[in-house]
């Protein structure tokens, strides 16, 4: 706030309130009354402001969950081909053989 366009006005208001003997809570209330909640350093703990406290940890947990699933998927060993799958493999081999023989012609 040192060099923004409203700094001088804010400083003069602060000096005036301090000279009157206002407490910190009264100064904060005066600034909130004049400028709104945007002047508060940290969000409140009620209503929609609570989302500012809850969403970052939830997003972090979701990110770790997605990362865990991705790593788990990468490190998973492939399932071996069983005897029941040989019919499917034979069908693919036949198709490949047909395609290869048509290329030779």
MARFIKE-327213 format. One record per residue (C-alpha): residue number from 1; residue in one letter; chain; x, y, z. Coordinates in Angstrom, 3 decimals. Layout:
rec num->NUM&residu->A&chaine->A&x->X&y->Y&z->Z .
...
// end
This chain:
rec num->1&residu->X&chaine->A&x->0.000&y->0.000&z->0.000 .
rec num->2&residu->X&chaine->A&x->3.040&y->2.245&z->0.132 .
rec num->3&residu->X&chaine->A&x->2.830&y->3.542&z->-3.429 .
rec num->4&residu->X&chaine->A&x->-0.699&y->2.761&z->-4.627 .
rec num->5&residu->X&chaine->A&x->-3.123&y->5.530&z->-5.550 .
rec num->6&residu->X&chaine->A&x->-5.083&y->5.239&z->-2.302 .
rec num->7&residu->X&chaine->A&x->-2.076&y->5.117&z->0.023 .
rec num->8&residu->X&chaine->A&x->-2.114&y->8.763&z->1.065 .
rec num->9&residu->X&chaine->A&x->-5.827&y->8.696&z->1.844 .
rec num->10&residu->X&chaine->A&x->-5.400&y->5.502&z->3.864 .
rec num->11&residu->X&chaine->A&x->-2.415&y->6.857&z->5.761 .
rec num->12&residu->X&chaine->A&x->-4.201&y->10.077&z->6.626 .
rec num->13&residu->X&chaine->A&x->-7.260&y->8.147&z->7.802 .
rec num->14&residu->X&chaine->A&x->-5.040&y->5.879&z->9.911 .
rec num->15&residu->X&chaine->A&x->-3.192&y->8.836&z->11.440 .
rec num->16&residu->X&chaine->A&x->-6.477&y->10.554&z->12.246 .
rec num->17&residu->X&chaine->A&x->-7.875&y->7.432&z->13.938 .
rec num->18&residu->X&chaine->A&x->-4.683&y->6.861&z->15.942 .
rec num->19&residu->X&chaine->A&x->-4.621&y->10.491&z->17.097 .
rec num->20&residu->X&chaine->A&x->-8.230&y->10.093&z->18.296 .
rec num->21&residu->X&chaine->A&x->-7.077&y->7.139&z->20.411 .
rec num->22&residu->X&chaine->A&x->-8.956&y->4.433&z->18.507 .
rec num->23&residu->X&chaine->A&x->-8.141&y->0.808&z->19.280 .
rec num->24&residu->X&chaine->A&x->-6.866&y->-1.626&z->16.649 .
rec num->25&residu->X&chaine->A&x->-10.324&y->-3.160&z->16.346 .
rec num->26&residu->X&chaine->A&x->-11.918&y->0.266&z->15.848 .
rec num->27&residu->X&chaine->A&x->-9.350&y->1.165&z->13.175 .
rec num->28&residu->X&chaine->A&x->-9.975&y->-2.134&z->11.384 .
rec num->29&residu->X&chaine->A&x->-13.752&y->-1.632&z->11.592 .
rec num->30&residu->X&chaine->A&x->-13.419&y->1.902&z->10.184 .
rec num->31&residu->X&chaine->A&x->-11.337&y->0.684&z->7.229 .
rec num->32&residu->X&chaine->A&x->-13.757&y->-2.191&z->6.556 .
rec num->33&residu->X&chaine->A&x->-16.681&y->0.237&z->6.708 .
rec num->34&residu->X&chaine->A&x->-15.054&y->2.589&z->4.220 .
rec num->35&residu->X&chaine->A&x->-13.344&y->0.140&z->1.813 .
rec num->36&residu->X&chaine->A&x->-15.101&y->-3.177&z->2.411 .
rec num->37&residu->X&chaine->A&x->-13.650&y->-6.547&z->3.382 .
rec num->38&residu->X&chaine->A&x->-10.913&y->-6.316&z->0.743 .
rec num->39&residu->X&chaine->A&x->-8.728&y->-4.409&z->3.219 .
rec num->40&residu->X&chaine->A&x->-8.620&y->-7.333&z->5.642 .
rec num->41&residu->X&chaine->A&x->-5.364&y->-9.288&z->5.497 .
rec num->42&residu->X&chaine->A&x->-6.943&y->-12.713&z->5.902 .
rec num->43&residu->X&chaine->A&x->-10.447&y->-13.946&z->5.111 .
rec num->44&residu->X&chaine->A&x->-13.066&y->-14.519&z->7.766 .
rec num->45&residu->X&chaine->A&x->-14.119&y->-17.885&z->9.094 .
rec num->46&residu->X&chaine->A&x->-17.842&y->-17.737&z->8.326 .
rec num->47&residu->X&chaine->A&x->-19.971&y->-18.018&z->5.217 .
rec num->48&residu->X&chaine->A&x->-18.315&y->-17.835&z->1.821 .
rec num->49&residu->X&chaine->A&x->-15.025&y->-16.648&z->3.361 .
rec num->50&residu->X&chaine->A&x->-14.659&y->-20.119&z->4.844 .
rec num->51&residu->X&chaine->A&x->-14.052&y->-21.444&z->1.317 .
rec num->52&residu->X&chaine->A&x->-10.731&y->-19.564&z->1.260 .
rec num->53&residu->X&chaine->A&x->-9.585&y->-21.734&z->4.181 .
rec num->54&residu->X&chaine->A&x->-11.114&y->-25.036&z->3.063 .
rec num->55&residu->X&chaine->A&x->-10.430&y->-25.144&z->-0.687 .
rec num->56&residu->X&chaine->A&x->-6.583&y->-25.078&z->-0.708 .
rec num->57&residu->X&chaine->A&x->-6.197&y->-28.188&z->1.487 .
rec num->58&residu->X&chaine->A&x->-8.933&y->-29.966&z->-0.486 .
rec num->59&residu->X&chaine->A&x->-7.226&y->-29.099&z->-3.780 .
rec num->60&residu->X&chaine->A&x->-3.909&y->-30.337&z->-2.383 .
rec num->61&residu->X&chaine->A&x->-5.488&y->-33.624&z->-1.279 .
rec num->62&residu->X&chaine->A&x->-7.154&y->-34.046&z->-4.674 .
rec num->63&residu->X&chaine->A&x->-3.813&y->-33.410&z->-6.397 .
rec num->64&residu->X&chaine->A&x->-2.060&y->-35.991&z->-4.244 .
rec num->65&residu->X&chaine->A&x->-4.873&y->-38.463&z->-4.936 .
rec num->66&residu->X&chaine->A&x->-4.570&y->-38.000&z->-8.693 .
rec num->67&residu->X&chaine->A&x->-0.773&y->-38.283&z->-8.475 .
rec num->68&residu->X&chaine->A&x->-1.074&y->-41.465&z->-6.395 .
rec num->69&residu->X&chaine->A&x->-3.460&y->-43.027&z->-8.925 .
rec num->70&residu->X&chaine->A&x->-1.161&y->-42.054&z->-11.805 .
rec num->71&residu->X&chaine->A&x->1.936&y->-43.524&z->-10.136 .
rec num->72&residu->X&chaine->A&x->0.041&y->-46.652&z->-9.148 .
rec num->73&residu->X&chaine->A&x->-1.062&y->-47.105&z->-12.748 .
rec num->74&residu->X&chaine->A&x->2.469&y->-46.639&z->-14.104 .
rec num->75&residu->X&chaine->A&x->4.032&y->-49.062&z->-11.633 .
rec num->76&residu->X&chaine->A&x->1.377&y->-51.742&z->-12.103 .
rec num->77&residu->X&chaine->A&x->2.751&y->-54.907&z->-13.661 .
rec num->78&residu->X&chaine->A&x->1.033&y->-56.053&z->-16.848 .
rec num->79&residu->X&chaine->A&x->-1.224&y->-59.055&z->-16.478 .
rec num->80&residu->X&chaine->A&x->0.206&y->-62.184&z->-18.069 .
rec num->81&residu->X&chaine->A&x->-1.577&y->-63.849&z->-20.970 .
rec num->82&residu->X&chaine->A&x->-3.505&y->-66.875&z->-19.794 .
rec num->83&residu->X&chaine->A&x->-4.460&y->-70.001&z->-21.674 .
rec num->84&residu->X&chaine->A&x->-8.003&y->-68.709&z->-22.087 .
rec num->85&residu->X&chaine->A&x->-6.712&y->-65.756&z->-24.101 .
rec num->86&residu->X&chaine->A&x->-4.972&y->-67.895&z->-26.730 .
rec num->87&residu->X&chaine->A&x->-8.098&y->-67.983&z->-28.921 .
rec num->88&residu->X&chaine->A&x->-8.082&y->-64.201&z->-29.096 .
rec num->89&residu->X&chaine->A&x->-4.366&y->-64.159&z->-29.829 .
rec num->90&residu->X&chaine->A&x->-4.766&y->-66.798&z->-32.552 .
rec num->91&residu->X&chaine->A&x->-7.437&y->-64.687&z->-34.216 .
rec num->92&residu->X&chaine->A&x->-5.108&y->-61.655&z->-34.227 .
rec num->93&residu->X&chaine->A&x->-2.250&y->-63.774&z->-35.542 .
rec num->94&residu->X&chaine->A&x->-4.435&y->-65.039&z->-38.395 .
rec num->95&residu->X&chaine->A&x->-5.431&y->-61.470&z->-39.266 .
rec num->96&residu->X&chaine->A&x->-1.798&y->-60.383&z->-39.230 .
rec num->97&residu->X&chaine->A&x->-0.758&y->-63.311&z->-41.407 .
rec num->98&residu->X&chaine->A&x->-3.495&y->-62.482&z->-43.945 .
rec num->99&residu->X&chaine->A&x->-2.457&y->-58.840&z->-44.031 .
rec num->100&residu->X&chaine->A&x->1.205&y->-59.748&z->-44.417 .
rec num->101&residu->X&chaine->A&x->0.499&y->-62.191&z->-47.234 .
rec num->102&residu->X&chaine->A&x->-1.531&y->-59.565&z->-49.085 .
rec num->103&residu->X&chaine->A&x->1.477&y->-57.242&z->-48.895 .
rec num->104&residu->X&chaine->A&x->3.733&y->-59.870&z->-50.456 .
rec num->105&residu->X&chaine->A&x->1.516&y->-60.161&z->-53.524 .
// end
